């Protein structure tokens, strides 16, 4: 029997052993982070960060200001280049890809930016249509149909498509950014502080939107946030980063990695302080 290839498929599939019995091949993580290091000058932001994310998992990355949450998120999709370490997406090391290959790989991500990052000169409809026009061969009619469907999915009226971002409230801009992130039907969605700057009611709307998207689409979700209510509502797993300058030599930057229930019982005083839990 020929030897198995070194790189397995990411999806589960049966293997047949020489005796004829079938067994399941273990599913690879959709995302693997290995020894990631990022610095700006002498300011080390990420130090030897390592974790993996299962396909279909919903993860929140938390931590105080300056711990590197947003830097990590951007490094995961190579918007930032690490000094060292690897980001492996669906079995492929992003650093080994050509510019064209990386561009194609990035169409499998959806990124919801903190301030929505909409193009002010474009209408809402044009903003949502932009990735489809750049990376698909769909007709204009097909794109407009998708735009209207996505507006409805994020709770906005079809006539919103004709408005400019400057005419919208902060919560509406967040939802437009959300719709744009979904346009290419991504496998991985990354959220950068999705509830920052929103009132409690709109924060609840955005949280519910993330929950429903994860529930009804075949996606993996990674959110960075300092909002513990949002993290505990949306995510099934929480990773906590701590600022590198406040760590001891050789101490891991990830000081917690576990479920929502587990973080509420955490004994680390740094975790308890962030959660506002007193002894």
Secondary structure as GFF3:
##gff-version 3
##sequence-region A 1 279
A	DSSP	beta_strand	14	16	.	.	.	ID=ss1
A	DSSP	beta_strand	22	24	.	.	.	ID=ss2
A	DSSP	beta_strand	31	40	.	.	.	ID=ss3
A	DSSP	beta_strand	43	53	.	.	.	ID=ss4
A	DSSP	beta_strand	58	62	.	.	.	ID=ss5
A	DSSP	alpha_helix	69	76	.	.	.	ID=ss6
A	DSSP	beta_strand	84	89	.	.	.	ID=ss7
A	DSSP	beta_strand	92	93	.	.	.	ID=ss8
A	DSSP	three_ten_helix	94	96	.	.	.	ID=ss9
A	DSSP	alpha_helix	99	106	.	.	.	ID=ss10
A	DSSP	beta_strand	109	112	.	.	.	ID=ss11
A	DSSP	alpha_helix	124	135	.	.	.	ID=ss12
A	DSSP	alpha_helix	140	153	.	.	.	ID=ss13
A	DSSP	three_ten_helix	158	162	.	.	.	ID=ss14
A	DSSP	three_ten_helix	165	167	.	.	.	ID=ss15
A	DSSP	alpha_helix	170	182	.	.	.	ID=ss16
A	DSSP	beta_strand	188	192	.	.	.	ID=ss17
A	DSSP	alpha_helix	200	216	.	.	.	ID=ss18
A	DSSP	beta_strand	220	224	.	.	.	ID=ss19
A	DSSP	alpha_helix	228	234	.	.	.	ID=ss20
A	DSSP	beta_strand	237	241	.	.	.	ID=ss21
A	DSSP	three_ten_helix	244	246	.	.	.	ID=ss22
A	DSSP	beta_strand	254	258	.	.	.	ID=ss23
A	DSSP	alpha_helix	260	264	.	.	.	ID=ss24
A	DSSP	alpha_helix	269	275	.	.	.	ID=ss25
###
